[in-house]
Amino acid sequence: MSIIDFLIGLTLMNAMPHFVLGIWKGRILSGFGTSPRGNLAYSMLNFSASIGLFWYEYGLAGLAHNGFYAGGLAILLAYFATAQLLYRHYHPHRAT
C-alpha cells in the first residue's frame, strides 16, 4: 500500500459521515465549519478528491481490479442516492 492508496481510502470514507450528517442536519466539524451545508460541501470535496486520486493512480479500468474501492464507492453512491428519502422517512416532522 502506498500513501496515495491511503489518501484514496481516507477521502472516500471521510465523505460518508459528512454527507449523512449534512443531510440529516447534524453538526460535525469539517473543513468548512459545522453547518449542514458546510458538511455537504466538505463531503463532495472528499468524494471528488477520492475519485480524482483513484483515476490518476489506476484509471477507470482500475475499478475492475480493486474490489475494496468499488464496494466502498457503491455504498457511498447508495447513500448519495437515498439520503433525502431516508431522512424524510425517519424524520417526517423535521423534513424541509
VENTAKA-V874718 format. One record per residue. BURIAL is b if it has 16 or more other ideal C-beta (glycine too) atoms within 10 Angstrom, else e. Layout:
BURIAL
BURIAL
This chain:
e
e
e
e
b
e
e
b
b
e
b
b
e
b
b
b
b
b
b
b
b
b
b
b
e
e
e
e
e
b
e
b
e
e
e
b
e
b
b
b
b
b
b
e
b
b
b
e
b
b
b
e
b
b
e
e
e
b
e
e
e
e
e
e
e
b
e
e
b
e
e
b
b
e
e
b
e
e
b
b
e
e
b
e
e
e
b
e
e
e
e
e
e
e
e
e
